[in-house]
């Protein structure tokens, strides 16, 4: 198994408020992406705090109970970010999305998310969005008021309905999937998913070139399209013939 990642400010934003981290463990790989919000003063603080607290928690977690461990890490991250937002005037109103994946060497994967940062399962036969966006447009699509195509250009597409640090409860969703050795997990902020199509992600991951340059190739596509937001991607390669 291998993991690769990239983050970039993009071509419009003055500050990168995305944050990511990865952890290699004897039993698998953990990757995480956070996308901060709350303005120039605090969005980057929220994403970095959530990411670091989450990773600290899972390093000492009991991985015989992965669902409980991920939920506990999410809850602790939420508490810390919320406390900072409530006690530091410069951080008032800040929050962050979070998506994390724990990929075990046996192929069983646990994914947790809050907000609209995404996890995709990519295999030679196709690409599937594992997570569900916690966003206004996602809810409108679900009730049939707009189409998925309309959602991509909707004027309120950036309004999220859940985030860490904005409520006492974290309210994350957990997904369990089984991946094959030739599969990949791609975690990304909406700065990538808003400008790079799913089929383009599939092509770059499976056919575009070596895995170790894939995240940079995806970033290059986003930059070529103006990259109006920060761009972050984490790619977990499930190939068990590789060693971390």
VEXVEX-805989 format. One record per atom (N, C-alpha, C, CB): residue in one letter; atom name; x, y negated, z negated. Coordinates in steps of 0.05 Angstrom, whole numbers, plus 5000, padded with zeros to 4 digits. Each point is the difference from the previous one (the first is absolute). Glycine has a CB too. Example, Ala and Ser with C-alpha at 12.3 -4.5 7.8 and 13.67 -1.06 7.14 Angstrom:
<pts>
residuo;atomo;X;Y;Z
A;N;5264;5114;4844
A;CA;4982;4976;5000
A;C;5018;4976;5000
A;CB;4962;5023;4975
S;N;5031;4956;5039
S;CA;5016;4976;4999
S;C;4985;4978;4986
S;CB;5024;5013;5043
</pts>
This chain:
<pts>
residuo;atomo;X;Y;Z
X;N;5017;5024;5000
X;CA;4983;4976;5000
X;C;5017;4975;5000
X;CB;4964;5025;4976
X;N;5027;4955;5037
X;CA;5014;4974;5002
X;C;4980;4977;4997
X;CB;5036;5021;5029
X;N;4974;4956;4963
X;CA;4983;4976;4999
X;C;5015;4976;5010
X;CB;4975;5019;4961
X;N;5012;4965;5055
X;CA;5011;4976;5012
X;C;4981;4976;4995
X;CB;5026;5027;5035
X;N;4984;4949;4965
X;CA;4983;4977;4994
X;C;5011;4974;5012
X;CB;4984;5023;4958
X;N;4999;4958;5045
X;CA;5008;4973;5009
X;C;4979;4980;4990
X;CB;5024;5019;5041
X;N;4986;4957;4954
X;CA;4981;4978;4994
X;C;5012;4974;5012
X;CB;4984;5022;4957
X;N;4998;4961;5051
X;CA;5008;4975;5014
X;C;4980;4978;4995
X;CB;5023;5027;5036
X;N;4986;4949;4963
X;CA;4983;4977;4995
X;C;4980;4995;5022
X;CB;5037;4980;4973
X;N;4970;5028;5052
X;CA;4984;4993;5023
X;C;5008;4973;5011
X;CB;4962;5027;4981
X;N;5022;4963;5038
X;CA;5008;4976;5014
X;C;4984;4975;4992
X;CB;5013;5029;5037
X;N;4968;4974;4944
X;CA;4984;4978;4992
X;C;5003;4993;4970
X;CB;4968;5012;5036
X;N;5031;5008;4948
X;CA;5002;4996;4971
X;C;5028;4991;4992
X;CB;4966;5036;4993
X;N;5036;4947;4987
X;CA;5025;4990;4990
X;C;5013;5018;4979
X;CB;4984;4954;5010
X;N;4999;5063;4979
X;CA;5009;5018;4978
X;C;4989;5028;5004
X;CB;5002;4961;4968
X;N;5015;5059;5026
X;CA;4991;5027;5002
X;C;4987;5008;4973
X;CB;5036;5012;5034
X;N;4938;4992;4967
X;CA;4985;5008;4975
X;C;4994;5030;5000
X;CB;4981;4954;4998
X;N;5030;5061;5022
X;CA;4998;5029;4999
X;C;5024;5010;4983
X;CB;4978;5002;5046
X;N;5018;5022;4943
X;CA;5021;5013;4985
X;C;4997;5030;5003
X;CB;5003;4961;4967
X;N;5019;5054;5035
X;CA;4998;5029;5002
X;C;5022;5013;4984
X;CB;4980;4996;5045
X;N;5017;5030;4950
X;CA;5021;5015;4987
X;C;4995;5030;5008
X;CB;5004;4966;4961
X;N;5017;5049;5036
X;CA;4999;5029;5004
X;C;5015;5015;4979
X;CB;4996;4992;5049
X;N;4996;5032;4946
X;CA;5014;5017;4980
X;C;5002;5028;5010
X;CB;4983;4971;4962
X;N;5042;5040;5037
X;CA;5004;5027;5008
X;C;5002;5017;4974
X;CB;5024;4986;5043
X;N;4961;5035;4956
X;CA;4997;5018;4977
X;C;5006;5028;5008
X;CB;4966;4969;4978
X;N;5042;5048;5004
X;CA;5006;5028;5008
X;C;4975;5014;5011
X;CB;5035;5001;4964
X;N;4941;4989;5029
X;CA;4976;5013;5010
X;C;4987;4985;5023
X;CB;4993;5017;4954
X;N;5018;4961;5054
X;CA;4988;4985;5023
X;C;5009;4971;5002
X;CB;4961;5030;4995
X;N;5022;4954;5017
X;CA;5006;4972;5005
X;C;4976;4983;4993
X;CB;5033;5012;5037
X;N;4972;4965;4950
X;CA;4980;4980;4995
X;C;5006;4975;5015
X;CB;4991;5020;4954
X;N;4989;4969;5060
X;CA;5003;4974;5013
X;C;4978;4982;4992
X;CB;5022;5021;5038
X;N;4983;4953;4961
X;CA;4980;4980;4991
X;C;5003;4974;5016
X;CB;4999;5021;4954
X;N;4978;4967;5053
X;CA;5000;4974;5013
X;C;4979;4982;4986
X;CB;5013;5020;5045
X;N;4996;4956;4948
X;CA;4982;4980;4987
X;C;5000;4975;5017
X;CB;5008;5020;4954
X;N;4969;4967;5048
X;CA;4997;4975;5015
X;C;4987;4979;4982
X;CB;4995;5026;5044
X;N;5021;4955;4947
X;CA;4991;4981;4980
X;C;4982;4978;5011
X;CB;5041;5009;4977
X;N;4943;4980;5006
X;CA;4983;4977;5007
X;C;4999;4981;4976
X;CB;4972;5029;5031
X;N;5021;4946;4975
X;CA;4998;4980;4979
X;C;5016;4975;5005
X;CB;4993;5037;4969
X;N;5015;4960;5056
X;CA;5015;4976;5007
X;C;5030;5003;4998
X;CB;4961;4974;4985
X;N;5053;5006;5024
X;CA;5029;5001;5002
X;C;5013;5003;4972
X;CB;4998;4972;5041
X;N;4989;5019;4938
X;CA;5013;5001;4974
X;C;5000;5028;4988
X;CB;4985;4953;4993
X;N;4996;5064;5014
X;CA;4997;5024;4984
X;C;4994;5026;5015
X;CB;4985;4970;4966
X;N;5009;5028;5060
X;CA;4994;5025;5015
X;C;5023;5020;4999
X;CB;4970;4974;5029
X;N;5054;5015;4974
X;CA;5024;5018;5000
X;C;5005;5011;4972
X;CB;5019;4973;5037
X;N;4974;5012;4942
X;CA;5003;5010;4973
X;C;4981;5023;4994
X;CB;5014;4954;4985
X;N;4961;5044;5024
X;CA;4981;5021;4996
X;C;5008;5026;5014
X;CB;4964;4965;4996
X;N;5045;5033;5029
X;CA;5007;5024;5014
X;C;5025;5014;4988
X;CB;4980;4980;5042
X;N;5040;5004;4951
X;CA;5024;5011;4989
X;C;4995;5012;4972
X;CB;5027;4966;5025
X;N;4957;5020;4958
X;CA;4994;5011;4974
X;C;4985;5026;5002
X;CB;4998;4954;4982
X;N;4981;5047;5035
X;CA;4984;5024;5002
X;C;5017;5023;5010
X;CB;4959;4972;5009
X;N;5058;5023;5011
X;CA;5016;5021;5011
X;C;5020;5010;4979
X;CB;4996;4979;5046
X;N;5017;5004;4940
X;CA;5021;5008;4981
X;C;4988;5015;4976
X;CB;5027;4961;5014
X;N;4950;5029;4976
X;CA;4987;5013;4978
X;C;4990;5028;5008
X;CB;4987;4955;4981
X;N;5001;5046;5042
X;CA;4989;5026;5010
X;C;5023;5020;5003
X;CB;4964;4976;5025
X;N;5058;5016;4986
X;CA;5023;5019;5004
X;C;5012;5008;4973
X;CB;5009;4979;5045
X;N;4992;5002;4936
X;CA;5011;5007;4974
X;C;4982;5021;4986
X;CB;5020;4954;4996
X;N;4954;5043;5007
X;CA;4981;5019;4988
X;C;5003;5028;5012
X;CB;4969;4961;4991
X;N;5032;5040;5036
X;CA;5001;5026;5012
X;C;5026;5015;4997
X;CB;4967;4983;5033
X;N;5055;5002;4962
X;CA;5026;5013;4995
X;C;4999;5017;4975
X;CB;5023;4962;5022
X;N;4960;5031;4959
X;CA;4998;5015;4976
X;C;4974;5015;4998
X;CB;5029;4966;4978
X;N;4957;5038;5044
X;CA;4974;5012;5000
X;C;5002;5031;4999
X;CB;4982;4961;5026
X;N;4996;5051;4966
X;CA;4998;5029;5001
X;C;4988;5008;5027
X;CB;4994;5002;4949
X;N;5024;5008;5068
X;CA;4991;5006;5028
X;C;4985;5026;5002
X;CB;5038;4974;5016
X;N;4957;5040;4961
X;CA;4981;5022;5002
X;C;4971;4990;5000
X;CB;5033;5029;4975
X;N;4964;4945;5020
X;CA;4973;4987;5002
X;C;5003;4975;5017
X;CB;4986;5018;4954
X;N;5018;4984;5072
X;CA;5006;4977;5017
X;C;4977;4980;5001
X;CB;5029;5029;5026
X;N;4946;4980;4974
X;CA;4978;4981;5002
X;C;4999;4983;4975
X;CB;4974;5032;5028
X;N;5028;4980;4949
X;CA;5001;4985;4975
X;C;5024;4981;4999
X;CB;4976;5038;4977
X;N;5047;4972;5032
X;CA;5024;4983;4999
X;C;4997;4975;5018
X;CB;5027;5042;4990
X;N;4962;4962;5034
X;CA;4997;4977;5018
X;C;4979;4980;4989
X;CB;5012;5030;5038
X;N;4967;4981;4951
X;CA;4979;4982;4988
X;C;5011;4984;4976
X;CB;4965;5032;5016
X;N;5051;4982;4968
X;CA;5012;4986;4977
X;C;5019;4978;5009
X;CB;4995;5042;4972
X;N;5021;4964;5048
X;CA;5019;4981;5010
X;C;4986;4976;5012
X;CB;5033;5036;5009
X;N;4945;4969;5005
X;CA;4984;4978;5012
X;C;4988;4983;4978
X;CB;4990;5028;5040
X;N;4999;4985;4940
X;CA;4987;4985;4978
X;C;5020;4982;4985
X;CB;4967;5037;4995
X;N;5057;4974;4999
X;CA;5021;4984;4987
X;C;5009;4977;5017
X;CB;5015;5041;4976
X;N;4988;4963;5050
X;CA;5008;4978;5018
X;C;4979;4979;5000
X;CB;5025;5032;5028
X;N;4950;4976;4972
X;CA;4978;4980;5000
X;C;5000;4983;4975
X;CB;4973;5031;5028
X;N;5031;4982;4949
X;CA;5000;4986;4975
X;C;5022;4980;4999
X;CB;4981;5040;4977
X;N;5043;4967;5032
X;CA;5023;4982;4998
X;C;4996;4976;5019
X;CB;5030;5038;4989
X;N;4961;4966;5035
X;CA;4996;4979;5019
X;C;4977;4981;4990
X;CB;5016;5029;5038
X;N;4963;4983;4952
X;CA;4977;4984;4990
X;C;5009;4983;4977
X;CB;4968;5035;5016
X;N;5047;4976;4966
X;CA;5009;4985;4976
X;C;5017;4976;5009
X;CB;5000;5042;4972
X;N;5017;4962;5047
X;CA;5017;4978;5010
X;C;4982;4979;5014
X;CB;5039;5031;5006
X;N;4941;4978;5009
X;CA;4982;4981;5013
X;C;4984;4983;4981
X;CB;4998;5032;5038
X;N;4995;4980;4939
X;CA;4984;4986;4980
X;C;5016;4982;4981
X;CB;4968;5038;5003
X;N;5058;4968;4994
X;CA;5016;4986;4980
X;C;5020;4980;5012
X;CB;4995;5039;4971
X;N;5011;4963;5055
X;CA;5018;4982;5013
X;C;4985;4982;5020
X;CB;5038;5034;4995
X;N;4960;4941;4999
X;CA;4985;4982;5018
X;C;5009;5000;5029
X;CB;4992;4971;4961
X;N;5034;5034;5043
X;CA;5011;5001;5028
X;C;4991;5025;5014
X;CB;5039;4974;4985
X;N;4951;5046;5000
X;CA;4992;5025;5012
X;C;4969;5005;5000
X;CB;5044;5018;4986
X;N;4942;4961;5007
X;CA;4971;5003;4998
X;C;4988;5008;5027
X;CB;4999;4965;4964
X;N;4984;5056;5035
X;CA;4987;5009;5025
X;C;5016;5019;5017
X;CB;4977;4958;4999
X;N;5047;5049;4992
X;CA;5016;5018;5017
X;C;4990;5028;4998
X;CB;5039;4970;4994
X;N;4968;5046;5026
X;CA;4993;5028;5001
X;C;5016;5014;5022
X;CB;4953;4991;4982
X;N;5042;5034;5022
X;CA;5015;5014;5021
X;C;4985;5025;5008
X;CB;5043;4982;4982
X;N;4960;5026;5043
X;CA;4991;5026;5009
X;C;5021;5021;4992
X;CB;4974;4980;5039
X;N;5019;5045;4963
X;CA;5020;5021;4994
X;C;4992;5025;5015
X;CB;5010;4981;4955
X;N;5008;5032;5058
X;CA;4996;5027;5011
X;C;5026;5015;4994
X;CB;4968;4984;5037
X;N;5028;5040;4953
X;CA;5023;5017;4992
X;C;4993;5029;5008
X;CB;5013;4969;4962
X;N;5008;5046;5046
X;CA;4997;5028;5007
X;C;5021;5016;4986
X;CB;4982;4987;5045
X;N;5009;5035;4943
X;CA;5018;5020;4988
X;C;4999;5025;5017
X;CB;4993;4981;4953
X;N;5028;5023;5063
X;CA;5001;5022;5019
X;C;5017;5023;4988
X;CB;4995;4968;5039
X;N;4993;5054;4955
X;CA;5014;5023;4988
X;C;5013;5017;5022
X;CB;4968;4999;4961
X;N;5052;5015;5031
X;CA;5015;5017;5019
X;C;4983;5023;5011
X;CB;5042;4988;4976
X;N;4937;5019;5010
X;CA;4983;5022;5011
X;C;4979;4989;5020
X;CB;5007;5025;4957
X;N;4995;4949;5048
X;CA;4981;4987;5020
X;C;4976;4988;4988
X;CB;5017;5032;5031
X;N;4978;4973;4943
X;CA;4976;4988;4988
X;C;5006;4971;4992
X;CB;4985;5045;4983
X;N;4998;4936;5025
X;CA;5005;4972;4996
X;C;4977;4987;4985
X;CB;5027;4999;5042
X;N;4980;4982;4941
X;CA;4981;4984;4985
X;C;5004;4971;5007
X;CB;4999;5034;4962
X;N;4980;4953;5045
X;CA;5001;4972;5009
X;C;4981;4983;4984
X;CB;5014;5014;5047
X;N;4994;4963;4943
X;CA;4983;4982;4985
X;C;5002;4972;5012
X;CB;5007;5027;4958
X;N;4970;4959;5042
X;CA;5000;4973;5012
X;C;4980;4982;4987
X;CB;5015;5019;5043
X;N;4992;4955;4957
X;CA;4982;4979;4992
X;C;5004;4977;5021
X;CB;5001;5013;4950
X;N;4978;4978;5062
X;CA;5003;4978;5020
X;C;5001;5011;5029
X;CB;5024;4973;4965
X;N;4990;5012;5052
X;CA;5000;5007;5028
X;C;5027;5009;5012
X;CB;4962;4969;5005
X;N;5057;5036;4977
X;CA;5025;5013;5010
X;C;4993;5029;5004
X;CB;5031;4967;4975
X;N;4980;5045;5046
X;CA;4990;5026;5009
X;C;5020;5022;4999
X;CB;4971;4975;5029
X;N;5018;5050;4971
X;CA;5016;5024;5004
X;C;4988;5015;5024
X;CB;5012;5003;4951
X;N;5006;5005;5067
X;CA;4993;5016;5024
X;C;5013;5027;4998
X;CB;4994;4958;5028
X;N;4992;5063;4981
X;CA;5012;5026;5006
X;C;5004;5002;5030
X;CB;4978;5021;4959
X;N;5047;4983;5048
X;CA;5007;5000;5029
X;C;5012;5028;5006
X;CB;5008;4949;5002
X;N;4981;5063;5018
X;CA;5010;5026;5010
X;C;4999;5001;5030
X;CB;4984;5023;4958
X;N;5029;4995;5055
X;CA;5000;5000;5030
X;C;4973;5000;5012
X;CB;5042;5025;4997
X;N;4937;4986;4989
X;CA;4973;5001;5011
X;C;4984;4974;4996
X;CB;5002;5049;4992
X;N;5009;4932;4992
X;CA;4984;4976;4997
X;C;5007;4985;4974
X;CB;4964;5021;5026
X;N;5023;4957;4970
X;CA;5004;4983;4977
X;C;4974;4996;4985
X;CB;5038;4976;5023
X;N;4963;5025;4950
X;CA;4976;4997;4984
X;C;5005;4980;4978
X;CB;4986;5047;5010
X;N;4997;4934;4986
X;CA;5002;4982;4977
X;C;4989;5014;4976
X;CB;4996;4959;5030
X;N;5021;5046;4950
X;CA;4992;5015;4977
X;C;4985;4983;4981
X;CB;5039;5029;5005
X;N;4971;4947;4990
X;CA;4987;4982;4980
X;C;4977;4985;5013
X;CB;5044;4995;4977
X;N;4938;4995;5006
X;CA;4979;4982;5008
X;C;5005;4972;4990
X;CB;4967;5039;5000
X;N;5032;4942;5018
X;CA;5005;4972;4993
X;C;4979;4990;4980
X;CB;5022;4992;5044
X;N;4987;4995;4935
X;CA;4982;4986;4982
X;C;4998;4971;5009
X;CB;5011;5031;4961
X;N;4973;4965;5060
X;CA;4998;4973;5012
X;C;4972;4994;5009
X;CB;5047;5004;5015
X;N;4947;4971;4989
X;CA;4973;4992;5008
X;C;4993;5012;5027
X;CB;5005;4958;4975
X;N;5013;5041;5044
X;CA;4994;5010;5027
X;C;4997;5030;5000
X;CB;5024;4962;5020
X;N;4990;5052;4962
X;CA;4997;5029;4998
X;C;4972;5007;4990
X;CB;5049;5005;4992
X;N;4941;4980;4989
X;CA;4973;5004;4991
X;C;4979;4994;5021
X;CB;5016;4989;4954
X;N;4989;4990;5062
X;CA;4982;4994;5021
X;C;4999;5021;5022
X;CB;5008;4952;4991
X;N;5016;5060;5014
X;CA;5001;5022;5019
X;C;4985;5024;4989
X;CB;5044;4984;5017
X;N;4959;5022;4957
X;CA;4987;5023;4988
X;C;4970;4999;5001
X;CB;5039;5003;4970
X;N;4949;4973;5028
X;CA;4971;4998;5001
X;C;4990;4994;5028
X;CB;5001;4984;4953
X;N;5017;5015;5066
X;CA;4992;4997;5028
X;C;4995;4972;5010
X;CB;4982;5044;4994
X;N;5026;4936;4990
X;CA;4995;4972;5009
X;C;5019;4991;5021
X;CB;4982;4991;4955
X;N;5042;5020;5045
X;CA;5020;4993;5021
X;C;5014;5026;5008
X;CB;5007;4953;4981
X;N;5005;5046;5042
X;CA;5015;5024;5010
X;C;5029;4999;4990
X;CB;4970;5002;5041
X;N;5044;5020;4960
X;CA;5029;4999;4993
X;C;5016;4981;5017
X;CB;4996;5047;4986
X;N;4996;4950;5040
X;CA;5013;4981;5018
X;C;4995;4971;4991
X;CB;4996;5033;5038
X;N;4979;4961;4954
X;CA;4994;4973;4990
X;C;5015;4994;4974
X;CB;4954;5004;5021
X;N;5050;5017;4963
X;CA;5014;4995;4974
X;C;5028;4990;5004
X;CB;4973;5036;4980
X;N;5040;4972;5042
X;CA;5028;4992;5004
X;C;5003;4970;5006
X;CB;5009;5046;5017
X;N;4970;4942;4993
X;CA;5001;4971;5006
X;C;4981;4983;4983
X;CB;5015;5012;5046
X;N;4973;5001;4934
X;CA;4981;4986;4983
X;C;5013;4977;4985
X;CB;4973;5043;4995
X;N;5015;4934;5002
X;CA;5013;4977;4986
X;C;5004;5005;4971
X;CB;4979;4970;5033
X;N;5008;5050;4955
X;CA;5004;5006;4971
X;C;5014;5027;4996
X;CB;4958;4973;4990
X;N;5058;5035;5030
X;CA;5012;5026;4998
X;C;5021;5002;4978
X;CB;4993;5005;5048
X;N;5016;4972;4941
X;CA;5021;5001;4979
X;C;4988;4999;4972
X;CB;5030;4978;5032
X;N;4944;5022;4966
X;CA;4987;5000;4973
X;C;4999;5029;4990
X;CB;4972;4959;5012
X;N;5042;5046;4966
X;CA;5000;5026;4988
X;C;4981;5001;4976
X;CB;5047;5008;5016
X;N;4941;5015;4978
X;CA;4981;5003;4979
X;C;5011;5013;4975
X;CB;4965;5002;5035
X;N;5059;5008;4966
X;CA;5014;5011;4977
X;C;5029;4993;5002
X;CB;4967;5038;4996
X;N;5045;4957;4980
X;CA;5028;4994;4999
X;C;5010;5005;4972
X;CB;4997;4966;5037
X;N;5029;5038;4960
X;CA;5011;5002;4973
X;C;5004;4973;4988
X;CB;5023;5043;5012
X;N;4971;4954;4962
X;CA;5005;4975;4987
X;C;4977;4980;5000
X;CB;5046;5007;5011
X;N;4932;5001;5000
X;CA;4977;4982;5001
X;C;4976;5009;4983
X;CB;5015;4989;5046
X;N;4987;5035;4942
X;CA;4978;5011;4985
X;C;5012;5019;4978
X;CB;4968;4996;5040
X;N;5017;5008;4939
X;CA;5009;5018;4978
X;C;5004;5028;5010
X;CB;4977;4971;4967
X;N;5007;5038;5052
X;CA;5002;5027;5011
X;C;5014;5000;5026
X;CB;4957;5012;4977
X;N;5060;5008;5027
X;CA;5016;5002;5025
X;C;4983;5009;5024
X;CB;5041;5009;4972
X;N;4941;5011;5023
X;CA;4982;5010;5021
X;C;5015;5009;5025
X;CB;4965;4970;4982
X;N;5054;5048;5015
X;CA;5014;5010;5024
X;C;4987;5026;5010
X;CB;5042;4981;4982
X;N;4962;5024;5043
X;CA;4990;5025;5013
X;C;5024;5019;5003
X;CB;4962;4975;5024
X;N;5033;5051;4971
X;CA;5021;5020;5004
X;C;4991;5020;5021
X;CB;5015;4995;4952
X;N;5003;5012;5066
X;CA;4995;5019;5021
X;C;5021;5023;4998
X;CB;4980;4963;5030
X;N;5011;5061;4975
X;CA;5018;5023;5001
X;C;5000;5012;5028
X;CB;4993;5010;4951
X;N;5030;4994;5061
X;CA;5001;5012;5026
X;C;5023;5020;5001
X;CB;4982;4958;5021
X;N;5016;5060;4998
X;CA;5022;5019;5005
X;C;5014;4993;5026
X;CB;4975;5037;4975
X;N;5050;4959;5024
X;CA;5016;4993;5023
X;C;5017;5023;5009
X;CB;5000;4952;4986
X;N;5005;5049;5040
X;CA;5018;5020;5012
X;C;5028;4990;5002
X;CB;4961;5019;5025
X;N;5059;4998;4979
X;CA;5028;4991;5002
X;C;5005;4980;5022
X;CB;5013;5044;4982
X;N;4971;4956;5039
X;CA;5004;4981;5022
X;C;4984;4975;4997
X;CB;5009;5038;5029
X;N;4978;4958;4948
X;CA;4983;4977;4995
X;C;5016;4977;4987
X;CB;4960;5031;4996
X;N;5027;4946;5004
X;CA;5011;4975;4988
X;C;4978;4986;4985
X;CB;5035;4996;5037
X;N;4974;4990;4942
X;CA;4982;4981;4986
X;C;5011;4972;5005
X;CB;4987;5035;4964
X;N;4996;4947;5045
X;CA;5008;4973;5005
X;C;4984;4982;4981
X;CB;5012;5009;5048
X;N;5001;4976;4935
X;CA;4988;4980;4982
X;C;5006;4973;5012
X;CB;5004;5030;4959
X;N;4977;4951;5041
X;CA;5006;4974;5011
X;C;4981;4979;4989
X;CB;5016;5021;5041
X;N;4993;4954;4960
X;CA;4984;4977;4993
X;C;4983;4992;5024
X;CB;5034;4984;4966
X;N;4947;4999;5031
X;CA;4982;4993;5022
X;C;5015;4983;5021
X;CB;4961;5002;4970
X;N;5063;4988;5023
X;CA;5016;4985;5019
X;C;5008;5018;5023
X;CB;5016;4970;4964
X;N;4986;5056;5031
X;CA;5005;5019;5022
X;C;4975;5010;5013
X;CB;5042;5014;4976
X;N;4939;4995;5008
X;CA;4976;5013;5011
X;C;4982;4980;5015
X;CB;5002;5033;4963
X;N;5000;4941;5031
X;CA;4983;4981;5014
X;C;5010;4994;5028
X;CB;4989;4980;4956
X;N;5036;5026;5049
X;CA;5011;4992;5027
X;C;5010;5024;5016
X;CB;5012;4956;4981
X;N;4993;5067;5006
X;CA;5009;5024;5014
X;C;4977;5020;5000
X;CB;5049;4991;4987
X;N;4943;5019;5036
X;CA;4978;5019;5002
X;C;5008;5027;4989
X;CB;4983;4975;5040
X;N;4997;5040;4952
X;CA;5005;5027;4989
X;C;5015;5017;5020
X;CB;4959;4996;4972
X;N;5033;5003;5053
X;CA;5013;5017;5020
X;C;5029;4992;5005
X;CB;4955;5007;5021
X;N;5051;4967;4975
X;CA;5027;4991;5003
X;C;5017;5011;4976
X;CB;4984;4958;5025
X;N;5004;5042;4952
X;CA;5014;5012;4977
X;C;5006;5029;5005
X;CB;4978;4968;4969
X;N;5002;5047;5041
X;CA;5003;5028;5007
X;C;5023;5004;5019
X;CB;4951;5007;4992
X;N;5050;4977;5029
X;CA;5020;5004;5021
X;C;5028;4995;4988
X;CB;4967;4985;5035
X;N;5036;4993;4950
X;CA;5027;4994;4990
X;C;5010;5021;4980
X;CB;4990;4951;5006
X;N;4991;5059;4977
X;CA;5008;5020;4980
X;C;5007;5026;5013
X;CB;4971;4978;4967
X;N;5013;5031;5052
X;CA;5004;5027;5012
X;C;5019;5000;5024
X;CB;4954;5011;4984
X;N;5044;4969;5033
X;CA;5014;5000;5025
X;C;5020;4978;5005
X;CB;4960;5022;5017
X;N;5038;4957;4966
X;CA;5015;4975;5006
X;C;5030;5002;4996
X;CB;4960;4977;4988
X;N;5050;5042;4997
X;CA;5028;5002;4994
X;C;5005;5012;4973
X;CB;5008;4960;5029
X;N;5017;5038;4961
X;CA;5006;5012;4974
X;C;4984;4988;4977
X;CB;5046;5008;5017
X;N;4948;5009;4964
X;CA;4984;4991;4977
X;C;5013;4977;4984
X;CB;4982;5046;4997
X;N;5045;4954;5003
X;CA;5014;4980;4984
X;C;4998;4972;5012
X;CB;5030;5035;4984
X;N;4961;4962;5041
X;CA;4996;4974;5012
X;C;4970;4994;5005
X;CB;5045;5005;5022
X;N;4938;5012;4970
X;CA;4971;4997;5006
X;C;4988;4975;4987
X;CB;4997;5049;5003
X;N;5009;4946;4971
X;CA;4989;4977;4987
X;C;5009;4974;5013
X;CB;4999;5026;4957
X;N;5026;4974;5052
X;CA;5010;4976;5014
X;C;4987;4996;5027
X;CB;5043;5006;4976
X;N;4951;5016;5037
X;CA;4986;4998;5026
X;C;4971;4989;4996
X;CB;5028;5038;5018
X;N;4959;4971;4961
X;CA;4973;4990;4994
X;C;5001;4970;4993
X;CB;4986;5046;4984
X;N;5034;4947;5001
X;CA;5004;4971;4993
X;C;5005;4984;5025
X;CB;5018;5013;4956
X;N;4997;4997;5062
X;CA;5006;4985;5025
X;C;4975;4995;5016
X;CB;5045;5021;5001
X;N;4936;4999;5000
X;CA;4975;4996;5014
X;C;4985;4977;4986
X;CB;4998;5049;5013
X;N;5000;4951;4961
X;CA;4986;4979;4985
X;C;5013;4973;5006
X;CB;4987;5033;4964
X;N;5039;4965;5036
X;CA;5014;4975;5005
X;C;4995;4990;5028
X;CB;5035;5013;4967
X;N;4964;5005;5052
X;CA;4995;4993;5028
X;C;4971;4989;5003
X;CB;5033;5034;5015
X;N;4950;4972;4966
X;CA;4972;4990;5002
X;C;4995;4977;4981
X;CB;4986;5046;5013
X;N;5036;4942;4978
X;CA;4997;4976;4984
X;C;5001;5004;4970
X;CB;4974;4983;5036
X;N;5024;5041;4954
X;CA;5002;5007;4972
X;C;4989;4978;4982
X;CB;5040;5028;5010
X;N;4934;4967;4990
X;CA;4989;4978;4984
X;C;5000;5005;4970
X;CB;4972;4990;5038
X;N;5035;5035;4953
X;CA;5001;5006;4972
X;C;5025;5016;4994
X;CB;4949;5001;4998
X;N;5057;5003;4976
X;CA;5022;5017;4993
X;C;4995;5028;5010
X;CB;5009;4972;4959
X;N;5012;5042;5047
X;CA;4998;5027;5012
X;C;5017;5020;4983
X;CB;4992;4981;5047
X;N;4995;5040;4944
X;CA;5014;5020;4984
X;C;4991;5028;5008
X;CB;5005;4968;4962
X;N;5014;5051;5041
X;CA;4993;5027;5007
X;C;5019;5019;4985
X;CB;4983;4986;5045
X;N;5005;5036;4945
X;CA;5016;5022;4988
X;C;4992;5026;5014
X;CB;5002;4976;4954
X;N;5017;5038;5056
X;CA;4995;5025;5015
X;C;5012;5024;4985
X;CB;5000;4974;5044
X;N;4982;5045;4949
X;CA;5009;5024;4986
X;C;4999;5023;5020
X;CB;4983;4984;4955
X;N;5039;5029;5050
X;CA;5002;5022;5019
X;C;4998;5026;4984
X;CB;5029;4973;5032
X;N;4951;5044;4975
X;CA;4995;5024;4984
X;C;5017;5024;5007
X;CB;4954;4983;4996
X;N;5063;5014;5024
X;CA;5017;5022;5009
X;C;5016;5012;4977
X;CB;5003;4979;5046
X;N;4990;5045;4946
X;CA;5013;5013;4977
X;C;5028;5011;5007
X;CB;4955;5011;4982
X;N;5052;4988;5043
X;CA;5027;5008;5008
X;C;5021;4979;4992
X;CB;4981;5027;5038
X;N;5009;4948;4959
X;CA;5018;4978;4991
X;C;5001;5000;4970
X;CB;4989;4973;5041
X;N;5032;5017;4948
X;CA;5003;4997;4971
X;C;5004;4971;4993
X;CB;5019;5046;4997
X;N;4969;4947;4981
X;CA;5003;4972;4990
X;C;5027;4995;4990
X;CB;4951;4999;4989
</pts>
